[in-house]
Amino acid sequence: MRKQPSLPLGGCVMGALLLLSCGGGDHGIDRYRTIQEKLLKAGLSDNGAFAYLTTLTREVGHRLSGSEGSLRAIEVTRKMLEDLECEGVGIESVMVPTWVRGPVEEAAVVAPGKMQPLSISALGGSIATPPAGIVAEVCEVHSFEELRGMGNRASGKIIFFNRPMDPAVLETFEGYGGAVDQRASGAVEAARAGGVAALVRSVTSAQDDVPHTGSMQYRNGVPRVPVAAVSARGANLLSALLRREGHATVRMRLSCETLRDSPSGNVLGQITGCERPEEVILVGGHLDSWDVGTGAHDDGSGCAQAIEVLRLLKKLELKPRRTVRAVLFMNEENGSRGGTAYAENPSRAREKHVAALESDRGGFAPRAFTAEGDPTQAKRLSRWLPLFEEMGICRVMPGGSGVDVSPTVAKGAAGIGLVVESHRYFDYHHSANDTIDKVNPRELELGAIAEALLCYLISEEGL
């Protein structure tokens, strides 16, 4: 998953400077003040996004592509949109990869007389170990370059990638980006070095015993080896043992497998524009989640916010000039097929996507918007910033919008991402800790209100 940077709380000063650099003034936005106030009152009074998220996470649970949970989530969210009496409610068919974790997932340091368990989580897409498991010495490395420089010394070993997120980096998404290559490509690099399996330090800022899963890839022509994430505490334990003893042996067992692709779908609903219905403003998130936790922040929050955008507009009887469409994409986590299918659907040939807005950074307090593509977009969006400052959004900055909307952005839509306060996000991301009790209802709702207001502004004035 490609994540985007968040912003420090001091961004309001930067936002003010950006406004000044763009000419200052309110650019005629005072006429939208009443709508802003009504959206805030309605949203914070109802906390509708949290209600939707509660239903999704507690009645459905985790929603990995191809699972029964993902199919249930499609039906539950479709009904939410139908109950709002949205237009164009439907399911857009998508074939998705189907990977199953399996009942066996264990690892332990083997020592004379006892075994020290390690908390692990198979990475999505990994093959299984043999039924009896793999028992091998461990080779610890902190970079691919270090591994490549070892020659045949890594052959026959379990390669242990132990590079943590850099705690000195202010932006947690930057720290994530500096460590996630081990998860994505660790199995390939381990196999190239002659390794028999790979263990990857969980890509998290938390120092706990909860492993964090995520997607990985194999490469044609390179042997496939099993790979799992080990918790931060487990990684620290294993590293300390290697420093103290000079060697360690680990036994690892996984029973995961990849099945045939299976039918699934994106969920859609909209408020059709009253003047320019063929011009579309997309707001969305991804409906699938990993099969640990319940995907509350990643990305049940984004889906709940997208539905809440339509609810708020309908509750206030706002009639957008352009169509505002909520899309709940399937398969962002391990394939991105939902986003691709949406952008390539021939039924949309006559539509023009004016903007595509995605929320996939968690349900925390909003801090900024990103603008992708045309460098003048940030300047155009910034004219509305005074309307968002009360919500904590004080800056528009260049940056990616989101994985799911990126194919639509590539076809000409303005890409916009909702950026939130992110210091806690990677404590929960892709782990059993990603549950609704980690989501603050007001913070989640503020993000939905900001999205609703932005969608309405774009519907009225374009970009």
Residue, then its C-alpha position, 0 to 999 in steps of 0.5 A: m500500500r502506498k501511503q502519503p505523508s501527514l502534517p504536523l499540527g503547526g500546519c495552520v501557519m503554513g496554510a496562512l502563508l500559502l493563502l498569502s502567496c496565492g493572493g490573499g482574500d477569501h475569493g468570494i467564499d463567504r457565501y459558503r459559510t452557512i453551508q460549512e456551519k450546517l455541515l459541522k452542526a449536522g455531522l458532529s451532532d450525528n457522528g454518522a460516519f462512526a455509526y457506519l463504521t461500527t456496523l461495518t466492523r462489528e457486523v462484518g469484521h475483517r474483509l480480505s478480498g475473496s473472503e466471506g467477510s468481503l462479500r458480506a461487506i459489499e451487501v452491508t454497504r450497498k444497503m447503507l447507500e440504498d437506505l439513504e435513497c442514493e441514486g445509481v446504487g450498485i455493485e461493479s463486478v471485479m475478479v480478485p485474488t484470493w489468499v487464505r492464511g490457514p490455521v497454522e502460523e507459528a515460529a519459535v527460537v529453538a534452544p537446547g531444552k526449550m523453545q522461545p515463541l515468536s509472534i508472527s503473521a504470514l505476509g499476504g501472498s506467501i506460500a506455505t512451509p512444508p507441513a513439518g515446518i522449516v528449521a534453519e539458522v537465522c541470518e540477520v540483515h538490515s538492508f538488501e545491500e548488506l544481504r547481497g554482500m554476504g555471498n554464500r554465507a546466507s545460503g540455507k538460512i532464514i533471512f531476518f530483515n530487521r530494519p525498523m521505521d526510523p523513529a527520528v523522522l517526523e512524518t510517520f509515512e516517510g518512516y514507513g516508506g523507508a522500511v516497507d521494501q523489506r516486506a514487499s521484496g524480502a522473500v525475493e531477496a532472501a531467495r536470491a541469496g539462497g535463503v530458505a525463508a524470510l522473517v521481516r520486522s513488522v513495519t510499525s512504530a509500536q514496540d509491542d508483541v503484535p505482528h503487522t501483516g501486509s502484501m508481498q510479491y514474488r518474481n518470475g524466475v526466482p524461487r519462492v520461499p515462505v515469508a512472515a512478519v515478526s512483531a517488534r518485540g520478537a524482532n528485538l528478542l531475536s536480534a539480542l540473542l544473535r548478538r549474545e550467542g552469535h547464532a540462533t535457530v528458528r522453526m517456522r510453520l505456515s499453512c497459507e495458500t493462494l486460491r483461484d481468483s474469485p468474483s467480488g465488486n466495488v460498491l457505488g452510490q451517488i447524488t446526481g448533479c442537477e446541472r452537469p450530471e456527466e461531470v463526476i466528483l468521486v469520493g471513496g476508500h477501499l472496502d477490503s481489509w487484512d484478515v487480522g483486526t477489523g480494518a477500522h482505520d485501514d480502510g473502514s474509516g474511508c468507506a464510512q466517510a464516503i457514505e457519510v458525505l452523501r448522507l450529509l449532503k442529502k440531510l441538508e438538501l444540498k443539490p450539487r451541480r455536478t454528480v457526487r459519487a461514493v465508491l467503495f473499492m475492492n482489493e486495494e490491499n493485495g492487487s488494486r483491481g477495484g480501482t483499475a476496474y472502475a477506471e476502465n469500465p467502458s460504461r463511463a466513456r461519456e463521463k468526465h471525472v472532475a476530481a477523485l478524492e480518497s481517504d486511506r490514511g486512517g480515521f484521525a483528525p484531518r490536517a490537510f489535502t494533497a493535490e496530485g498532478d497539475p501543479t496549479q491544483a494546490k493553488r486552486l484548492s487553497r482558495w477555499l482553505p479558510l472554510f476548513e481551518e476550523m476543522g484543522i485543515c490548514r494546508v494544500m500540498p502536492g502529493g499523491s491522492g490514493v491507490d484506488v483513485s490513481p487510475t482515474v487520476a491518470k485519465g485526467a481527474a484531479g487527484i485529492g487525498l485527505v491527510v490526517e494526523s498520523h502519529r498513531y496510525f502505524d501502531y494499528h496498521h495491518s494488525a490485530n490492533d486495527t479495531i474500532d475502539k482505536v477510532n475517535p468518533r469526532e475525529l472521524e466525522l471531521g474528516a467526513i465533513a471536510e470531504a463533504l464540503l470539498c465535494y460540494l465546493i467542487s460541484e459548484e465551482g469546478l477546479 
